[in-house]
């Protein structure tokens, strides 16, 4: 079973939830649609995504 966490900045229920699978992968889902299967990433894929966010690679500007 995956225990999902939501950001403390989420206050309206339209949020992204993140959790770890028993195998160590990262699962991501939409808090409005919890019945839908989450997207699952390897730990390396998730680390690369987080690094990209921190480096501004996804900034729209």
N, C-alpha and C positions, 0 to 999 in steps of 0.2 A: 504494500500500500504506500502511496506517495502522500506525504504531508506537504501541502502547498502553503506558501507564505505570500502575503500581500504587503506592498509598501505601506509604511505608516502615512504616506502622503495621499493614499487612496481614501477618499471620503464619500464618493458618490456611487460606488459599486461598479463602475466601468473601468476595471483595472486588469492588469496582467498578473497572473499568479505563477510563481516559480517553485519547483520542488525537485528533490533528488530521487531517482529511482533506486531500488535496492541494488541495482548493478552499478550505480555511480553515475548514471547519465543525468542530464538536466531536462526536466519536463516543464513546458510552458503552456499555459492555457488562459483563456478569456474568462474572467469571473462571471460574465453574463451567461455563459454557455458551458457550465461545468459537466454536462453530460457528453459533450463532444470529446473525442480523444485528444490529448495534448500533443503538441509538437515535441519531439524528443531529440536532444543533441548530445553528442559525446562531450566529455569534460573539456577536451581540447577545442572543439568547435565553440563551446560556450565561452571559454577563456579568450579566444580570438575575437568573438563578438564584443565582449566586455571591453577588451583592450581597444577595439575600434571605436566604441562609444566614447571612451575616455580620451582618445586621440582626436576626436572630432571628425572621424571619417564619414559620419552619417549626417552631419549638420547640413541643413538646407539653406544655404545662404549666399 
